[in-house]
Amino acid sequence: MGQLDNKVALVTGAARGQGRSHAIRLAEEGADIIAIDLCAKVDTTEYRGSTVEELDETARYVEKAGQRAVTAVADVRDLGAMEKAVAAGIAELGRLDIVVANAGIFSSAPLHELTEHQWDEMIDINLSGVWKTMRATVPHLIDQGEGGSIILISSTGGLQGFPNFAHYVAAKHGVTGLARTASNELGAHRIRCNSIHPTSVLTDMIDHEAMYRLFRPDLESPTHDDFREACQSGMNVLPTPWLEPSDISNAVLWLASDASRYVTGIALPVDAGAMSKV
């Protein structure tokens, strides 16, 4: 018996990284999965985009865990595409119980050097895309009449400020407020909404040369090991440079399950003590 038997979970940004990890962890506990991803590079990012092949691989991992998977290539910026993907997933899997709004991007520049395109793309994906994911799913949860759990992946940047990430921090703060407001609006329908706030998580979104240079501007050609050293010494209270996606997935599972059935409106740090670091 799994904690999520006979449940269906939707995960955005599911092709790789945290999204794939969340999909697999929920499937391991009995949930069927609607896996959605853009499967393309975003203009203002400096790391490679996800692919259809990676999304298909996520589906295979879900199936290996013994669960059904429905995939859709859709952009969280496109409400119509999201509504179509959600409707198709529910038509095939029969219901919807859990929504994990995970899709997001990262880029960096000082506040006064950000381009309008960088700002707009960040807000469109990391904040408006979360709302559009909710807009496409919440009516189904309400109509179904059996409650549900919505989990928004924010960041420690959704609770505090960081230099060079103004657009990212603004978007993630917005996600925090969105979760708190949704918990109040949806509680009468027994739909819970919470946000998770990770410190750095080792995925393609941070493991690339542009990020190495951001953390080690003193070096001409910083490496992954240089980046690790900078994170190890400067980020967290617990002695780790970053978390693994599975660390966040375990928190997602808790918020998705009945173990947290009376938890709503919280901002849950999973941060190795980063928020308490002095």
N, C-alpha and C positions, 0 to 999 in steps of 0.2 A: 504494500500500500504506500503510495506516495502522498505528499502533502497537498498536491494539486491534481489528484485524480479527477478526471471528467471535466477539467477546466480547459479553457482556451485563452492563450496569451498572445497579444500582439506586441511585437518589438520592432521599433524603427532603428535604422542604422545597423541592421542585423548581419550584414555580409562579413564582417570581421570585427576584431577588437572587442570592446566591451559588449556591443550588441550581440555578437555571435556567442560570447560567453553567457550572457543573460539567457538567450534562447536555449542553449544547451542545458543550463542549470535548471531552468523551469521544466524542460522536457524530462530531465532525469527524475523530477518529482511528479511526473504524470500529466503535464500539460501538453496539449497540442499547440502548435505555434503558427501564427501568421507573421512571416518574416518579410520586412519591407526595407528596401535600400535604394538609394539613388543610382548606385553602380556607375559612377562617373567622377571625374575630378572636378572640384569646385575652383572657380577662377582664382580666388584670392589666397588659396592655400599653397603651401610649398612642399607638400608630400603627395604621394601618388593617390589616385582615387581608387575606390573599391571597384570590383568587377562583378559581372553576372555570374562568372564561374565561381567566385567566392561566395556569392549568395546561394548558389546551388549546393556548394559544399556545406554551408550551414544547414541547409535542409537535410543533407545526408547525415550529418551528425545528429540532428533531431530524430531522424528515422532510426538511426543506430541505437538511440536511447529507447526505442520502442513506441515513438509517438508520430503522429501525422504532422506534416509541414506543408503550408501553402506559402508560396513566395510571390512577391510583386515588386517590380521595378517602378518606383514612384518617388517623386520629389516632395518632401514635406512642405515646400513652399507653394505647392499646387494643391489647393483644397479639393478641387474636382478629382484629381488623380488619387488623392488619399481616400476620398469617399468611395471611389470605385474599388480601390484595393481592399478597403475594409469590408465593403458589401460582398465582394467576391470571396473573401476569406470566411466570412460568417456563413455564406451560402454553402460553402463546402464543408466547414467544420461544425456548423450547427449553432454556435453561440459565441459569446465573448464575455470574459470575466476579468481579464487583467490587461492593462495597457502600460507598456514601458516606453516612454518617450525618451529615447536614448540618442537619436541622431543629432550630430553636432559637428562643428568645425572649429579649428583654431588657427589664428594668425596673430601677428604681433607688430607693433610699431608704437612709438611715443604718441600720445594723444594728439599733439599738434601736427604730426606727420601722417596720420591715418588718411587714406583717400576716402572719398565719399563712397566709392564702390566697396572698399573694405568694410566700412561701417554698415552699409546697407545689407551686404551679403551676410554679415555676422548676425545682425538683428533678424533678418528674414529667416535664417535657418535655425539659429539657436534660441530664438524667442518666439517669433511668429510661427515657425514650424512646429513648435511644441503646442501652441494654441490650436493650430490647424489639425494636429493629431488628435487633440481632445475634441475639437469641433466635429471631427469625423467619427469619433467613437462614442462619445458620451450619450448621444441620442439612442444608440443601440443598447447601452447599459441601462438607461432609464426605461426604455420600452420593454426590455427583458424582465425587469422588475425583481431581480434577485441580488441586487447590490453589485459590488465589484471593487477592484483596487486599481488605482492609477498611480504610477510611480514615475516621477519626473527626475531625470538625471541632471542635476545642476553641478556644482563645483564648490570647493572652498572659496572660489572667486564669486560665488553667489552669496557669500556671507561677509566677505572682507575685500579690500582693494589690493590690487597688485600693479606695479608700474609696467608700462608697455602693453597692457592688455585692456585698455579702457572699454573698447567695444565688446570684448568677451565678458568682462566683469559686469558691464551694464546689462547684457543679455541674460547672464546667469542670475543676477539679482532679480531680474524680471521673472525668471522661472520660479524663483523662491516665492515671490508674491503671488504668482499664478496658482501655485500649489496651495498656499494658505487660503486664498479666496475660494478656490474650487472646493476645498474641504468644507467650507461653510455653506456654499450653495448646494452641494450634492449630498450632504450628510442625511438629509431627510429621505433620500433614495437608497440609503445604506451603501453609498459609494464613497470609498475613502480615497483621499489624495494626499500623498506625501512626496517630499523631495529628498534626494540623496546627494551628498556633497563630498565627492572624493578629493583627496590630494592628487598628485601626479600618478597616473596609471600608465604602465608601460605598454603602449600601443603604437601603431604607425603615426598617430596624430602628434606624438611628441618625440618619437625616436627617429630623428632625421637631422640633417646638417644645419638647417636654419635654427633649430632649437639648440643644437650644440653651441652655435655661435652666440645665441642670445644669453646663454648661461655662462659661457666662457669667452667674453669679448677680448680678453687679454691674450688669447691664443690665435695664431694665424689660421690654423687648420685643426680645430678641436675635434676630438673623436668621441665615440660612444662612451669610452672609459672616462674621458675628461668630463663629460656630461654627468655620468654616474657619480663621479667624485664631488662635483658641485652640488648635486641634489642630496648626496649623502650628508654633506656638511651643513647644508643651509635650509633644508625644507622641513623636516619632520622631527618630532621629539623621539619617537621610537627609531632605532638604528636601521633604517631602510631608506634607500634613495627614492623608492616609488612602490606602489602597490601593483599587484597582478589583477587582471580583469576579474578573475574568480573571487577576489576579495569583495568587489562591488556586487558581483552576482549573488553572493550569499546574503547580502543585505537586501537585494531585490527580492530574493526568495522569501525572506522573512516578512517583508511588507506585502508580498503577494498572497501569503498564506494566512490561515486562520490563527496562527500564533500571534499575529498582530491585529486581530479583528476589531479591537477598540482603539487602534492607533490611527489618528488622522490629523493632518495639518502640521506635522512635524518636519523640521529640517534636520536630517540625520547625517552628521559628519561621519565619514569613513576615511580617516585622514592621518592615521599614525601619529596623532597628537599635533598636527600642523596648526590647528586653530588655537591651541593653548601655548604655542612656542613663544618664548620671550627673548 
